[in-house]
Structure formats: C-alpha cells, structure tokens
Amino acid sequence: RAEVLHCEDAEVVIVAYGSTARIAKTAVASLRQAGVKVGLFRPITLWPFPTMALGQLVPQVKALLTVEMSAGQMVEDVRLVVNGAKPVHFYGRMGGMVPTPEEISAECLKVIGGAR
C-alpha cells in the first residue's frame, strides 16, 4: 500500500515513509507553491514494498529522491524498482537528526538542477 501525492505531473518524486514523509509533505507543498513539479510517494507498508505502485510512476518522472532517517535501507528497494531507468538520489539523516522541510526542499532542488 502507498499514498501518492501530486505525482501526476511531477518531474521529481520524493519517496519517504513515517515521520519523514510528513515532513516531506510540507516540503512538497512549499515547492509546489514555488512552481516546482514535485510529488510524494509514501509507502504505507514497507514489507512487502509497494513495487507496482512506485513502478507506475517511473516512466513519467525525471528522477526520484529517497529521504530517510537511516543509512539508506529503503533506497535499495527504490533502486530495485527503478532498475536503472531513472536516477535515484538519497538524502539520509541518522542519530536522531530530523530533516527539516527546508533541507528536503533544498535537496530536491539540487536533484532537478537548482532553483527555478
């Protein structure tokens, strides 16, 4: 299962779960307000990973950004789904360091090549 938000026209899709997904949702809202075409894919279940739901988005996006409060365990699942078809970027924070919406937004802008 997964929640898909603003992905219909997204150039970049942020993939995040749990607390990080709630923070990423705020980043998506502010980026959308600034005219950046970004969406959010939030896995509700990590096992089994929602492979088919994410796979449907891959053809239409330019890149994916996986945001986690870990060393990157979910990014491997995302890379397996994408299978090299598009770039998969990773932004991770560890040790209880919670990313802010501004940090996620800045990372997303890096992925798409800077501010617009």
DRENTORKOL-3810 file (N, C-alpha, C; in nm, 4 decimals):
REM DRENTORKOL-3810
@n.u->0.0837; n.v->-0.1174; n.w->0.0000; ca.u->0.0000; ca.v->0.0000; ca.w->0.0000; c.u->0.0883; c.v->0.1239; c.w->0.0000
@n.u->0.0352; n.v->0.2313; n.w->-0.0609; ca.u->0.1107; ca.v->0.3559; ca.w->-0.0671; c.u->0.0192; c.v->0.4741; c.w->-0.0881
@n.u->0.0630; n.v->0.5897; n.w->-0.0449; ca.u->-0.0043; ca.v->0.7163; ca.w->-0.0720; c.u->0.0743; c.v->0.7864; c.w->-0.1815
@n.u->0.0045; n.v->0.8362; n.w->-0.2818; ca.u->0.0679; ca.v->0.9073; ca.w->-0.3927; c.u->0.0094; c.v->1.0477; c.w->-0.3952
@n.u->0.0960; n.v->1.1489; n.w->-0.3869; ca.u->0.0512; ca.v->1.2868; ca.w->-0.3771; c.u->0.1204; c.v->1.3731; c.w->-0.4816
@n.u->0.0443; n.v->1.4386; n.w->-0.5654; ca.u->0.0953; ca.v->1.5328; ca.w->-0.6675; c.u->0.1940; c.v->1.4689; c.w->-0.7653
@n.u->0.1782; n.v->1.3445; n.w->-0.7958; ca.u->0.2724; ca.v->1.2763; ca.w->-0.8851; c.u->0.2302; c.v->1.2779; c.w->-1.0315
@n.u->0.1080; n.v->1.3224; n.w->-1.0603; ca.u->0.0573; ca.v->1.3159; ca.w->-1.1972; c.u->0.1413; c.v->1.3968; c.w->-1.2957
@n.u->0.2028; n.v->1.5077; n.w->-1.2521; ca.u->0.2847; ca.v->1.5891; ca.w->-1.3411; c.u->0.4261; c.v->1.6109; c.w->-1.2868
@n.u->0.4636; n.v->1.5325; n.w->-1.1864; ca.u->0.5908; ca.v->1.5539; ca.w->-1.1171; c.u->0.7117; c.v->1.5192; c.w->-1.2030
@n.u->0.8134; n.v->1.6050; n.w->-1.1945; ca.u->0.9426; ca.v->1.5769; ca.w->-1.2562; c.u->1.0287; c.v->1.4957; c.w->-1.1600
@n.u->1.0136; n.v->1.5254; n.w->-1.0310; ca.u->1.0861; ca.v->1.4540; ca.w->-0.9258; c.u->0.9846; c.v->1.4033; c.w->-0.8254
@n.u->1.0039; n.v->1.2802; n.w->-0.7816; ca.u->0.9184; ca.v->1.2229; ca.w->-0.6778; c.u->1.0048; c.v->1.1951; c.w->-0.5558
@n.u->0.9607; n.v->1.2491; n.w->-0.4429; ca.u->1.0257; ca.v->1.2203; ca.w->-0.3151; c.u->0.9625; c.v->1.0933; c.w->-0.2605
@n.u->1.0456; n.v->0.9988; n.w->-0.2214; ca.u->0.9979; ca.v->0.8744; ca.w->-0.1617; c.u->1.0378; c.v->0.8779; c.w->-0.0145
@n.u->0.9387; n.v->0.8743; n.w->0.0743; ca.u->0.9656; ca.v->0.8815; ca.w->0.2179; c.u->0.8534; c.v->0.8111; c.w->0.2931
@n.u->0.8836; n.v->0.7648; n.w->0.4133; ca.u->0.7837; ca.v->0.6967; ca.w->0.4958; c.u->0.7907; c.v->0.7487; c.w->0.6389
@n.u->0.6880; n.v->0.7218; n.w->0.7152; ca.u->0.6852; ca.v->0.7580; ca.w->0.8566; c.u->0.6920; c.v->0.9088; c.w->0.8790
@n.u->0.7626; n.v->0.9477; n.w->0.9845; ca.u->0.7766; ca.v->1.0895; ca.w->1.0190; c.u->0.8382; c.v->1.1695; c.w->0.9055
@n.u->0.9324; n.v->1.1094; n.w->0.8378; ca.u->0.9988; ca.v->1.1771; ca.w->0.7273; c.u->0.8994; c.v->1.2108; c.w->0.6162
@n.u->0.8027; n.v->1.1264; n.w->0.5933; ca.u->0.7025; ca.v->1.1522; ca.w->0.4899; c.u->0.6169; c.v->1.2729; c.w->0.5266
@n.u->0.5845; n.v->1.2877; n.w->0.6544; ca.u->0.5065; ca.v->1.4040; ca.w->0.6955; c.u->0.5859; c.v->1.5320; c.w->0.6741
@n.u->0.7140; n.v->1.5279; n.w->0.7010; ca.u->0.7998; ca.v->1.6444; ca.w->0.6781; c.u->0.8128; c.v->1.6701; c.w->0.5281
@n.u->0.8302; n.v->1.5635; n.w->0.4512; ca.u->0.8427; ca.v->1.5764; ca.w->0.3052; c.u->0.7151; c.v->1.6328; c.w->0.2442
@n.u->0.5998; n.v->1.6011; n.w->0.3017; ca.u->0.4724; ca.v->1.6532; ca.w->0.2515; c.u->0.4703; c.v->1.8064; c.w->0.2614
@n.u->0.5263; n.v->1.8595; n.w->0.3693; ca.u->0.5373; ca.v->2.0047; ca.w->0.3847; c.u->0.6320; c.v->2.0620; c.w->0.2803
@n.u->0.7429; n.v->1.9932; n.w->0.2554; ca.u->0.8383; ca.v->2.0382; ca.w->0.1531; c.u->0.7737; c.v->2.0378; c.w->0.0150
@n.u->0.6975; n.v->1.9345; n.w->-0.0154; ca.u->0.6283; ca.v->1.9250; ca.w->-0.1445; c.u->0.5313; c.v->2.0418; c.w->-0.1606
@n.u->0.4575; n.v->2.0738; n.w->-0.0560; ca.u->0.3616; ca.v->2.1843; ca.w->-0.0627; c.u->0.4313; c.v->2.3165; c.w->-0.0918
@n.u->0.5442; n.v->2.3428; n.w->-0.0254; ca.u->0.6141; ca.v->2.4693; ca.w->-0.0485; c.u->0.6805; c.v->2.4720; c.w->-0.1856
@n.u->0.7337; n.v->2.3591; n.w->-0.2313; ca.u->0.7936; ca.v->2.3530; ca.w->-0.3649; c.u->0.6870; c.v->2.3712; c.w->-0.4726
@n.u->0.5713; n.v->2.3104; n.w->-0.4541; ca.u->0.4611; ca.v->2.3252; ca.w->-0.5482; c.u->0.4172; c.v->2.4712; c.w->-0.5565
@n.u->0.4122; n.v->2.5369; n.w->-0.4419; ca.u->0.3746; ca.v->2.6775; ca.w->-0.4375; c.u->0.4744; c.v->2.7638; c.w->-0.5148
@n.u->0.6007; n.v->2.7192; n.w->-0.5174; ca.u->0.7063; ca.v->2.7910; ca.w->-0.5901; c.u->0.7120; c.v->2.7504; c.w->-0.7374
@n.u->0.6228; n.v->2.6615; n.w->-0.7791; ca.u->0.6168; ca.v->2.6219; ca.w->-0.9192; c.u->0.7018; c.v->2.5027; c.w->-0.9570
@n.u->0.7560; n.v->2.4337; n.w->-0.8579; ca.u->0.8380; ca.v->2.3152; ca.w->-0.8840; c.u->0.7467; c.v->2.1935; c.w->-0.8906
@n.u->0.7603; n.v->2.1154; n.w->-0.9957; ca.u->0.6770; ca.v->1.9967; ca.w->-1.0147; c.u->0.7390; c.v->1.8791; c.w->-0.9395
@n.u->0.6954; n.v->1.8641; n.w->-0.8166; ca.u->0.7464; ca.v->1.7580; ca.w->-0.7303; c.u->0.6279; c.v->1.6847; c.w->-0.6691
@n.u->0.6448; n.v->1.5553; n.w->-0.6480; ca.u->0.5409; ca.v->1.4743; ca.w->-0.5864; c.u->0.5964; c.v->1.3939; c.w->-0.4706
@n.u->0.5075; n.v->1.3263; n.w->-0.4011; ca.u->0.5460; ca.v->1.2434; ca.w->-0.2868; c.u->0.4886; c.v->1.1036; c.w->-0.3038
@n.u->0.5737; n.v->1.0048; n.w->-0.2852; ca.u->0.5315; ca.v->0.8652; ca.w->-0.2805; c.u->0.5621; c.v->0.8168; c.w->-0.1398
@n.u->0.4566; n.v->0.7829; n.w->-0.0639; ca.u->0.4739; ca.v->0.7390; ca.w->0.0746; c.u->0.4323; c.v->0.5934; c.w->0.0883
@n.u->0.5301; n.v->0.5035; n.w->0.1004; ca.u->0.4930; ca.v->0.3645; ca.w->0.1269; c.u->0.4241; c.v->0.3542; c.w->0.2629
@n.u->0.3083; n.v->0.2926; n.w->0.2647; ca.u->0.2380; ca.v->0.2682; ca.w->0.3899; c.u->0.2877; c.v->0.1358; c.w->0.4481
@n.u->0.3146; n.v->0.0414; n.w->0.3603; ca.u->0.3767; ca.v->-0.0843; ca.w->0.4021; c.u->0.5158; c.v->-0.0912; c.w->0.3404
@n.u->0.6134; n.v->-0.1277; n.w->0.4206; ca.u->0.7488; ca.v->-0.1439; ca.w->0.3680; c.u->0.7764; c.v->-0.2888; c.w->0.3313
@n.u->0.6982; n.v->-0.3797; n.w->0.3904; ca.u->0.7102; ca.v->-0.5206; ca.w->0.3544; c.u->0.5715; c.v->-0.5795; c.w->0.3454
@n.u->0.5272; n.v->-0.6163; n.w->0.2305; ca.u->0.6030; ca.v->-0.6054; ca.w->0.1060; c.u->0.6066; c.v->-0.4605; c.w->0.0566
@n.u->0.7160; n.v->-0.4254; n.w->-0.0072; ca.u->0.7314; ca.v->-0.2905; ca.w->-0.0608; c.u->0.6320; c.v->-0.2717; c.w->-0.1759
@n.u->0.5682; n.v->-0.1548; n.w->-0.1875; ca.u->0.4691; ca.v->-0.1311; ca.w->-0.2934; c.u->0.5348; c.v->-0.1111; c.w->-0.4305
@n.u->0.5947; n.v->-0.2161; n.w->-0.4792; ca.u->0.6719; ca.v->-0.2148; ca.w->-0.6035; c.u->0.5893; c.v->-0.1706; c.w->-0.7237
@n.u->0.4729; n.v->-0.2272; n.w->-0.7407; ca.u->0.3922; ca.v->-0.1949; ca.w->-0.8581; c.u->0.3471; c.v->-0.0492; c.w->-0.8579
@n.u->0.3073; n.v->0.0017; n.w->-0.7429; ca.u->0.2611; ca.v->0.1406; ca.w->-0.7334; c.u->0.3733; c.v->0.2381; c.w->-0.7680
@n.u->0.4936; n.v->0.2136; n.w->-0.7168; ca.u->0.6069; ca.v->0.3007; ca.w->-0.7496; c.u->0.6487; c.v->0.2820; c.w->-0.8948
@n.u->0.6471; n.v->0.1595; n.w->-0.9417; ca.u->0.6870; ca.v->0.1303; ca.w->-1.0792; c.u->0.6032; c.v->0.2038; c.w->-1.1822
@n.u->0.4765; n.v->0.2306; n.w->-1.1515; ca.u->0.3901; ca.v->0.3036; ca.w->-1.2435; c.u->0.4330; c.v->0.4490; c.w->-1.2607
@n.u->0.5040; n.v->0.5045; n.w->-1.1624; ca.u->0.5471; ca.v->0.6439; ca.w->-1.1695; c.u->0.6784; c.v->0.6620; c.w->-1.2448
@n.u->0.7596; n.v->0.5595; n.w->-1.2504; ca.u->0.8942; ca.v->0.5700; ca.w->-1.3058; c.u->0.8987; c.v->0.6252; c.w->-1.4485
@n.u->0.8141; n.v->0.5799; n.w->-1.5417; ca.u->0.8247; ca.v->0.6299; ca.w->-1.6787; c.u->0.8015; c.v->0.7802; c.w->-1.6937
@n.u->0.7232; n.v->0.8407; n.w->-1.6047; ca.u->0.6858; ca.v->0.9800; ca.w->-1.6222; c.u->0.7745; c.v->1.0799; c.w->-1.5492
@n.u->0.8622; n.v->1.0356; n.w->-1.4609; ca.u->0.9455; ca.v->1.1282; ca.w->-1.3835; c.u->1.0874; c.v->1.1341; c.w->-1.4377
@n.u->1.1589; n.v->1.2407; n.w->-1.3986; ca.u->1.2984; ca.v->1.2546; ca.w->-1.4390; c.u->1.3925; c.v->1.1913; c.w->-1.3373
@n.u->1.3520; n.v->1.1945; n.w->-1.2089; ca.u->1.4372; ca.v->1.1403; ca.w->-1.1027; c.u->1.3540; c.v->1.1152; c.w->-0.9778
@n.u->1.4113; n.v->1.0386; n.w->-0.8858; ca.u->1.3488; ca.v->1.0118; ca.w->-0.7570; c.u->1.4470; c.v->1.0494; c.w->-0.6469
@n.u->1.3940; n.v->1.0998; n.w->-0.5374; ca.u->1.4743; ca.v->1.1359; ca.w->-0.4207; c.u->1.4195; c.v->1.0602; c.w->-0.3016
@n.u->1.4989; n.v->0.9700; n.w->-0.2475; ca.u->1.4590; ca.v->0.8933; ca.w->-0.1301; c.u->1.5120; c.v->0.9645; c.w->-0.0068
@n.u->1.4212; n.v->0.9964; n.w->0.0861; ca.u->1.4576; ca.v->1.0664; ca.w->0.2089; c.u->1.4271; c.v->0.9738; c.w->0.3259
@n.u->1.5298; n.v->0.9496; n.w->0.4080; ca.u->1.5138; ca.v->0.8572; ca.w->0.5202; c.u->1.5874; c.v->0.9076; c.w->0.6433
@n.u->1.5407; n.v->0.8684; n.w->0.7600; ca.u->1.6151; ca.v->0.8902; ca.w->0.8835; c.u->1.6880; c.v->0.7599; c.w->0.9157
@n.u->1.7766; n.v->0.7220; n.w->0.8232; ca.u->1.8536; ca.v->0.5986; ca.w->0.8367; c.u->1.9707; c.v->0.6036; c.w->0.7394
@n.u->2.0428; n.v->0.4957; n.w->0.7321; ca.u->2.1589; ca.v->0.4882; ca.w->0.6432; c.u->2.1208; c.v->0.4531; c.w->0.4996
@n.u->1.9928; n.v->0.4372; n.w->0.4740; ca.u->1.9504; ca.v->0.4122; ca.w->0.3375; c.u->1.8998; c.v->0.2724; c.w->0.3112
@n.u->1.8213; n.v->0.2185; n.w->0.4016; ca.u->1.7682; ca.v->0.0848; ca.w->0.3807; c.u->1.6597; c.v->0.0831; c.w->0.2728
@n.u->1.5714; n.v->0.1848; n.w->0.2697; ca.u->1.4636; ca.v->0.1856; ca.w->0.1712; c.u->1.5136; c.v->0.2227; c.w->0.0319
@n.u->1.6195; n.v->0.2993; n.w->0.0238; ca.u->1.6697; ca.v->0.3412; ca.w->-0.1079; c.u->1.7040; c.v->0.2198; c.w->-0.1941
@n.u->1.7436; n.v->0.1119; n.w->-0.1324; ca.u->1.7732; ca.v->-0.0102; ca.w->-0.2084; c.u->1.6466; c.v->-0.0662; c.w->-0.2727
@n.u->1.5351; n.v->-0.0625; n.w->-0.1996; ca.u->1.4078; ca.v->-0.1072; ca.w->-0.2565; c.u->1.3677; c.v->-0.0186; c.w->-0.3743
@n.u->1.3880; n.v->0.1118; n.w->-0.3600; ca.u->1.3533; ca.v->0.2053; ca.w->-0.4676; c.u->1.4409; c.v->0.1783; c.w->-0.5900
@n.u->1.5696; n.v->0.1586; n.w->-0.5685; ca.u->1.6608; ca.v->0.1300; ca.w->-0.6808; c.u->1.6235; c.v->0.0005; c.w->-0.7521
@n.u->1.5791; n.v->-0.0989; n.w->-0.6776; ca.u->1.5368; ca.v->-0.2244; ca.w->-0.7397; c.u->1.4145; c.v->-0.2035; c.w->-0.8292
@n.u->1.3216; n.v->-0.1197; n.w->-0.7848; ca.u->1.2021; ca.v->-0.0915; ca.w->-0.8647; c.u->1.2400; c.v->-0.0139; c.w->-0.9903
@n.u->1.3221; n.v->0.0881; n.w->-0.9763; ca.u->1.3596; ca.v->0.1755; ca.w->-1.0880; c.u->1.4482; c.v->0.1016; c.w->-1.1877
@n.u->1.5309; n.v->0.0118; n.w->-1.1378; ca.u->1.6150; ca.v->-0.0736; ca.w->-1.2222; c.u->1.6999; c.v->0.0052; c.w->-1.3226
@n.u->1.7537; n.v->0.1192; n.w->-1.2784; ca.u->1.8432; ca.v->0.1971; ca.w->-1.3619; c.u->1.7756; c.v->0.2848; c.w->-1.4653
@n.u->1.6425; n.v->0.2835; n.w->-1.4726; ca.u->1.5713; ca.v->0.3613; ca.w->-1.5751; c.u->1.5809; c.v->0.5117; c.w->-1.5504
@n.u->1.5884; n.v->0.5528; n.w->-1.4242; ca.u->1.5973; ca.v->0.6940; ca.w->-1.3867; c.u->1.6939; c.v->0.7064; c.w->-1.2694
@n.u->1.7511; n.v->0.8259; n.w->-1.2490; ca.u->1.8389; ca.v->0.8438; ca.w->-1.1330; c.u->1.7610; c.v->0.8359; c.w->-1.0016
@n.u->1.8209; n.v->0.7706; n.w->-0.9042; ca.u->1.7642; ca.v->0.7634; ca.w->-0.7692; c.u->1.8658; c.v->0.8278; c.w->-0.6755
@n.u->1.8248; n.v->0.9373; n.w->-0.6125; ca.u->1.9115; ca.v->1.0101; ca.w->-0.5198; c.u->1.8702; c.v->0.9762; c.w->-0.3774
@n.u->1.9646; n.v->0.9956; n.w->-0.2853; ca.u->1.9399; ca.v->0.9614; ca.w->-0.1450; c.u->1.9789; c.v->1.0775; c.w->-0.0558
@n.u->1.8905; n.v->1.1087; n.w->0.0389; ca.u->1.9207; ca.v->1.2060; ca.w->0.1437; c.u->1.8844; c.v->1.1406; c.w->0.2757
@n.u->1.9845; n.v->1.1133; n.w->0.3577; ca.u->1.9618; ca.v->1.0442; ca.w->0.4838; c.u->2.0171; c.v->1.1196; c.w->0.6017
@n.u->1.9488; n.v->1.1078; n.w->0.7133; ca.u->1.9931; ca.v->1.1664; ca.w->0.8391; c.u->1.9897; c.v->1.0548; c.w->0.9422
@n.u->2.0923; n.v->1.0504; n.w->1.0255; ca.u->2.0989; ca.v->0.9461; ca.w->1.1280; c.u->2.1199; c.v->1.0088; c.w->1.2653
@n.u->2.1148; n.v->0.9257; n.w->1.3669; ca.u->2.1438; ca.v->0.9711; ca.w->1.5023; c.u->2.0372; c.v->1.0622; c.w->1.5611
@n.u->1.9130; n.v->1.0441; n.w->1.5159; ca.u->1.8052; ca.v->1.1258; ca.w->1.5698; c.u->1.7938; c.v->1.2634; c.w->1.5070
@n.u->1.8753; n.v->1.2890; n.w->1.4052; ca.u->1.8706; ca.v->1.4181; ca.w->1.3363; c.u->1.7528; c.v->1.4178; c.w->1.2387
@n.u->1.6537; n.v->1.4982; n.w->1.2670; ca.u->1.5324; ca.v->1.5035; ca.w->1.1859; c.u->1.5503; c.v->1.6097; c.w->1.0776
@n.u->1.5288; n.v->1.5729; n.w->0.9512; ca.u->1.5424; ca.v->1.6731; ca.w->0.8452; c.u->1.4269; c.v->1.7738; c.w->0.8500
@n.u->1.4556; n.v->1.8947; n.w->0.8092; ca.u->1.3524; ca.v->1.9975; ca.w->0.8041; c.u->1.2929; c.v->2.0023; c.w->0.6632
@n.u->1.1745; n.v->2.0605; n.w->0.6492; ca.u->1.1182; ca.v->2.0765; ca.w->0.5149; c.u->1.2112; c.v->2.1573; c.w->0.4232
@n.u->1.2799; n.v->2.2549; n.w->0.4799; ca.u->1.3720; ca.v->2.3369; ca.w->0.4017; c.u->1.4902; c.v->2.2551; c.w->0.3501
@n.u->1.5421; n.v->2.1648; n.w->0.4318; ca.u->1.6530; ca.v->2.0791; ca.w->0.3884; c.u->1.6085; c.v->1.9836; c.w->0.2778
@n.u->1.4905; n.v->1.9278; n.w->0.2922; ca.u->1.4380; ca.v->1.8374; ca.w->0.1892; c.u->1.4128; c.v->1.9150; c.w->0.0604
@n.u->1.3583; n.v->2.0357; n.w->0.0719; ca.u->1.3353; ca.v->2.1198; ca.w->-0.0456; c.u->1.4661; c.v->2.1520; c.w->-0.1163
@n.u->1.5685; n.v->2.1880; n.w->-0.0389; ca.u->1.6992; ca.v->2.2205; ca.w->-0.0976; c.u->1.7582; c.v->2.1003; c.w->-0.1695
@n.u->1.7440; n.v->1.9828; n.w->-0.1105; ca.u->1.7959; ca.v->1.8607; ca.w->-0.1735; c.u->1.7200; c.v->1.8306; c.w->-0.3020
@n.u->1.5911; n.v->1.8531; n.w->-0.3004; ca.u->1.5086; ca.v->1.8306; ca.w->-0.4184; c.u->1.5500; c.v->1.9267; c.w->-0.5303
@n.u->1.5758; n.v->2.0511; n.w->-0.4968; ca.u->1.6199; ca.v->2.1490; ca.w->-0.5966; c.u->1.7551; c.v->2.1106; c.w->-0.6554
@n.u->1.8428; n.v->2.0521; n.w->-0.5737; ca.u->1.9714; ca.v->2.0018; ca.w->-0.6264; c.u->1.9482; c.v->1.8942; c.w->-0.7311
@n.u->1.8552; n.v->1.8068; n.w->-0.7005; ca.u->1.8254; ca.v->1.6950; ca.w->-0.7926; c.u->1.7775; c.v->1.7458; c.w->-0.9273
@n.u->1.6944; n.v->1.8503; n.w->-0.9271; ca.u->1.6413; ca.v->1.8999; ca.w->-1.0529; c.u->1.7292; c.v->2.0075; c.w->-1.1170
@n.u->1.8390; n.v->2.0423; n.w->-1.0514; ca.u->1.9333; ca.v->2.1345; ca.w->-1.1143; c.u->1.9263; c.v->2.2777; c.w->-1.0678
@n.u->1.8781; n.v->2.3009; n.w->-0.9485; ca.u->1.8798; ca.v->2.4357; ca.w->-0.8921; c.u->1.7438; c.v->2.5001; c.w->-0.8838
@n.u->1.7432; n.v->2.6179; n.w->-0.8223; ca.u->1.6177; ca.v->2.6913; ca.w->-0.8012; c.u->1.5610; c.v->2.7391; c.w->-0.9326
@n.u->1.4294; n.v->2.7515; n.w->-0.9371; ca.u->1.3611; ca.v->2.7979; ca.w->-1.0577; c.u->1.2988; c.v->2.9317; c.w->-1.0324
END
